Amino acid sequence: MKVSFVASGPLHENPNLHFRRAVSQAMSDTADYGLGILKARTPVRTGRLQNSWFSKIESWNQFYFDNSAPYARFVEQKVLMASRSQPEIDRYLSRALDENIEREMN
């Protein structure tokens, strides 16, 4: 089960050094934050499902979460741990982008 996030838009087509660094840091921070949220919302019996979550930074403007447990998809259908987490992770990413861009541009 893979849940992807991609930063896109006109500013990403020709990024300068500061903007790229700001986005990269925001994506990394959000990946860490989101992983914690996903794990917290994952039901626990043995801990295998919760411990099977991981995040991967694919590029400066993209990361994803995945769960390697073979039954993750079925639990998601019942519990909606990733679906319920996505709006909160999106909000965090938005704030992180604002803060990092502001910091890099000043």
ZISULQUI-V251938 format. One record per backbone hydrogen bond with DSSP energy under -0.5 kcal/mol. CO is the residue of the C=O (numbers start at 1). NH is the residue of the N-H. E is the energy in kcal/mol with one decimal. If there is no record, write none. Layout:
co->{CO/CO}
nh->{NH/NH}
e->{E/E}
//
This chain:
co->{1/3/5/9/9/10/10/12/16/17/18/19/20/21/22/23/24/25/26/27/28/29/30/31/32/33/34/35/36/37/38/39/43/47/48/49/50/52/54/56/56/59/61/62/62/63/64/65/66/69/71/72/73/74/75/75/76/80/81/82/83/85/86/87/88/89/90/91/92/93/94/95/96/97/98/99/100/101/102}
nh->{67/65/63/12/13/13/14/15/20/21/22/23/24/25/26/27/28/29/30/31/32/33/34/35/36/37/38/39/40/41/42/42/45/51/52/52/53/68/66/58/64/62/7/58/59/5/56/3/54/72/75/76/77/78/79/80/80/84/85/86/87/89/90/91/92/93/94/95/96/97/98/99/100/101/102/103/104/105/106}
e->{-1.1/-2.1/-1.5/-1.4/-0.5/-0.9/-0.6/-0.5/-2.6/-2.2/-2.3/-2.6/-2.6/-2.2/-2.2/-2.7/-2.2/-2.7/-2.4/-2.4/-1.9/-2.5/-3.3/-1.9/-1.6/-2.0/-2.9/-2.4/-2.2/-1.7/-0.6/-0.9/-0.5/-2.4/-0.8/-0.8/-1.0/-1.6/-2.5/-0.7/-1.9/-1.3/-2.5/-2.0/-1.7/-2.1/-2.5/-2.3/-2.2/-1.8/-2.0/-2.6/-1.7/-1.1/-3.2/-0.5/-2.0/-2.7/-0.8/-1.8/-0.6/-2.4/-2.8/-2.2/-2.1/-2.6/-2.3/-2.3/-2.9/-2.8/-2.3/-2.7/-2.7/-2.8/-2.3/-2.3/-2.5/-2.4/-0.9}
//
